[in-house]
Amino acid sequence: MSKKQRGWLICYHIIFGALALFSSGLAFSTFFTHINLLKGSIGVIMNIILVIFLIDYLVRLGLSKNKKGFLVDNSFDMLGLVPLHPIFAIFRFERVIRMVRYYHIFWHLGLDGKFTKSVHRFFYSTGFVYLLYASVVIVVLSALLYSIVEKISLSNALWWAITTATTVGYGDISPHTAIGKIIAAILMLGGIGFIGLLTSTITGFFTSDNTNIQDNDLTLLLNKIDSLSKQVDHLQKQVSQLQKKPHKKKKS
């Protein structure tokens, strides 16, 4: 890649990173403020950004040689393009995380080490990230449909979806319509399956880490014992040689 192409690529990533931060930040702020992402100038801006990300996604999909791999690796990008509600723009923040990984920013800052390698191994080697994708899709879509059917705010619907999927179920929010109860039933079944897989993946990761640590410690201990035994054997040979020398002198 030439310097000019590299420069254009950096500009491209900076622009889309800034748009992702701006739109996901606005979407996240709706949990704490009364900003309306559907109306006014903010709504127009969010729609324009949505179209820009849609074009970018389709172009990258068309240029990709491995379409299936692209769809899996860019699942959050696809969620950020859901036109049902601007709140889905919050998933565009994953684009920023991908840029951090692409340019090895942690490494340049001197923060790359055992911790970041463990985090990467946890998310990708164990398949945790794909389970997380599926779980987030189920929770968010259920919350959105529930908020429309039950006519409650999206923040309250998300709270309901999380407590339902994790089987906590405080009971402060419950469905009153038939469609709402169907959504709740689907979320309960999906929540039990995927949340269970998430927790088992986390448990399995740390258990395997502890096993690896114990195996490494045992290997080091055995190596040290082997080294000590060799040294003892060497000392015994030296002692036996020293004991034989005086006897030889007496015979002479």
N, C-alpha and C positions, 0 to 999 in steps of 0.2 A: 504494500500500500504506500503510495507516494505521500509526501508531506502535505500536499494540497488536499488530497482525499482524507487524510487523517484530520486535517483542520476542519473540513466540512463535517466529518463524523462527530468531532467534539462539539461543534456548534449545534448540530442536530440533537445530541444528547442533552446539552445545556438547555435548549429551548423546550424540549419535551419534559425534561426534569423539572423546569420551572413551572410549566403548565400543570404537571402532575401534582407538584407541591401546592400550587395555588388552588386547584379544584378540589383536591382531597382535603386541604385545610379548611376550605369553605364548608365542605360536606361535614367534616368533623365538628365544626363550630356550631352546627345546628343542634347538637346535643346540649349546648350550654347557653345558646342565645335564641332569639326569635327571628333569625334571618330566614326569609322565604326564598328558596332556591327555584321556585316555580314561576314567580312573577317578577315584573319590573326589569331593570337593567341587569340585575344579577342573573335572572333566569335566561335572558338573551345570551349573556356571556357564557353561562354554563352550557347552553345548547351549541354555541359556536365551538367551544372546546370539545364537546362530545363529537361533533362532526369531524374535527381535526384528528382526534384519536381514532375515530372509525376509519377514516381514509388511511391513516398510518398503519392500522392493524391489517386492513385488507391488502395493502401494498406489501407488507412484510410477509403475510400469509401467501400471497401469490409468488413472491420471490423465494420462499422457503422450499428446499428440496425434500425435507421430511415434514410433511403436513401434520402427521399424527403427533410427532415430537413437538412441533411448534404449538399445537393446540394444548398439549399438556403443560409445556413450559410457560405458556402465556395465559394460563387460566384466569389469573387475577386481572389481566388486561381485558379479557372478554367480559368479566364481571363489571369492570368499570365502564363498559359500553352498554349496559342494560338501560334502555330508555324509559323504564317504568317510573323511576324516581331519581333525581340528581344525587341522592344519598349514596348511590353506587359508585360515585366518583371517588369515594374514600379508598377504593381498592387500587386506584392509580398510584398510590404511594409505593406499591411494590415495584413500580418502574424505577423509582429513586434507589431502592435497595439493590436492584439489578445493576444500576449504573455504578454504585459503590463497589460491587463485586467485580464488574467488568474492568474498572480502572484501578483495582487493588488499592483503594484509598486507605484502608486500614493499614496496609503494608507500608505505604508512603508515610503515614503518620507514626509508624513504629508501633502500632497496636496489634499487628498480626502475629499470632503465636499459637500456643497450645490451645488457648481458649477459643479463638476464632475457628481453628481447625476442628475442634470438638463440636462447635455449633454447626458448622457446615456438614460434618458427618452425621450429626443428629437429624438435621432437617432433610438431607437428601439421600444418604446411604440407607437410612431406616425406612424411607418412604413416608415419613411423617408429614412432609409438606403436601403430598397428594391427598392424604387423609384430611389434612387441615383445609385444603381447597374444598373438598366435598362437604365437610361439616359446615364451613362458612356459607357455602351456597344454600344448603338446606335451611340453616337458621335465618339467613337474611331474606330469602324468598318467602319463607313461612311468615316472618315478621311483617313483610310488606303486604302480602295477601291478607293477613290477619288484621292489619291496621285499616285496610280498605273495607273488608267485610264487617268488622266490628266497629268501625268508625271511631278509632282512637288514634292518638299520635304515634308516629313511627318510633319515637324513643321508648314509649311505654310498650309498644308491640315487640321491640327488640328485647326489652327486659323480660317480657313474658316468654318469648322464644328461648332465651338463654336459660331461664329457670326451668322451663319445660324440658328442653333438650338434655339438661344435666340431671333431670329427675329430682330436682330440689322441690319445685312446686309449692311456693309460698301460699298460693291461693288468692293473692291480692287482686289478680286479673284472671278472669276465666271467660271462656266463650259463651255467648248467649244465643247465637244463631246456629242453624244446622250446618252451614258451610264452614263456620268457624270451628265447630266441633270436629268436622272432617279434617281440616287443616291441623288441628291439635293432635288428632290421632296419628296422622302421617308423620308429624314432627316427633311425636313420642317414639314411634317405631324406628324412625331414622336416627333420632338422638341416642337411643339405647345402643344401636349398632355402631355408629361412627364414634360417639364419645367413648364407648367401651374400647374400640380399637385404638383411639388416641391414648387413653390411659395405659393400655397394655403395651403400646409401643414405647411410651416414656419409661415404664417400669423395666421393660426388656432392655432398653438402651443402658440404663444405669446399672442393671444387674450384670450385663455383659461387660461393662466397663470395670466393675468390681472384680469380676472373674479374671479379666485380662490383667488387672493390677496384681491379683494374687498369683496368677501364673508367672508373671514377670518377676515378682519377688521370690517365688520358689526357684525359678531358674537362676537368679542371681545368687541365692543362697547355696544351691547345688554347685555352682561354679566356684564359689568361695571355698566350699568344703573340699572340692576336688583340688584346688590350688594349695590349700593347707595340707592335704594328705601328701601331695607331691613334695612339698617342702619338708614335711616330717620324714618321708622316705629318704630325701637327700641328706638330711641331718643324720639319720641312722647310718647311712653309708659312710659319712665322714667320721662318725664316732667309731665304727667298726674298723676303719682304716687306721685311725689313731691308736686303737688298742692293739693292732697287729704289729705296729712298728717297734715297740719296745721288745717284744718276743724275738724279733729278728736280730736285734742288736745283741741280746743275751746269747744266742746260738753262735754268733760270730766270735 
